[in-house]
Amino acid sequence: MKEIRAIIRPKRLSQLREALRDISHFPGVTVFRGEGFTAPESIDRRSLRAELTDFTDKILVSVIARDEMVDTITEVIMRECRTSQIGDGLIWVMPVISVQRIRDGHWLQANETGIECVSTHSDTV
């Protein structure tokens, strides 16, 4: 399993959500709202000062999915969120070692159609 994370512009969230829903067996998405700034090398010093002192609204989306879905999900994010302007955001992918559902303590793993329960863990903290 992998976690796909992307920082995107807030105005792109609605269209991204709809496009992700169209992916067969899409596992779901978590959305975090925050603020950030971009400091690319190509920006001039005057613009850089404004960029570094003024945070802009950003959205962080997180998807835990089967390895085979990573390319499809990242392609959808790129297609729906790219404006070709500074501040479009980033996408990165990280391995997921294990997933345990808080509600019932079940350990989850990826299968052909999604993420399924594989065992019960009843230890309490």
C-alpha positions, 0 to 999 in steps of 0.5 A, spaced: 500 500 500 501 507 498 499 513 501 499 519 496 499 526 498 498 532 494 498 540 496 493 543 491 489 550 491 483 550 494 479 552 488 481 545 485 478 541 491 471 540 488 473 538 481 478 533 484 473 530 489 469 528 483 474 526 478 477 521 484 470 518 485 470 516 478 476 511 479 473 504 480 474 502 487 477 508 489 478 507 497 477 514 499 480 521 501 482 525 507 482 533 506 486 537 511 486 545 510 492 549 511 496 555 509 503 555 506 507 559 501 512 557 495 519 559 494 521 557 487 528 559 485 525 563 479 521 568 483 524 575 483 526 578 490 521 583 490 515 577 489 519 572 493 518 577 499 511 578 498 510 570 497 514 568 504 510 573 508 503 572 506 501 565 507 496 562 502 490 557 503 492 550 501 489 543 501 492 537 503 489 531 500 491 524 503 489 517 499 491 510 502 491 505 496 493 499 493 500 500 489 497 499 482 492 505 483 498 510 484 499 512 477 491 513 476 490 517 482 496 521 481 494 522 474 487 524 476 490 529 481 495 532 475 490 533 470 485 536 475 489 541 479 494 543 474 494 551 472 501 551 470 502 557 475 507 557 481 503 555 487 499 549 483 502 544 489 506 538 489 504 530 489 508 525 493 508 518 494 510 514 501 510 506 503 504 504 508 507 499 512 501 497 516 494 500 517 489 499 523 482 501 523 481 505 530 473 503 530 474 495 531 482 494 531 482 490 525 488 490 521 487 492 513 491 490 507 490 491 500 487 486 495 484 486 488 478 490 489 480 495 495 482 494 502 480 489 506 480 486 514 485 481 515 485 480 522 482 482 529 487 485 534 483 486 541 489 489 545 487 495 548 492 501 550 
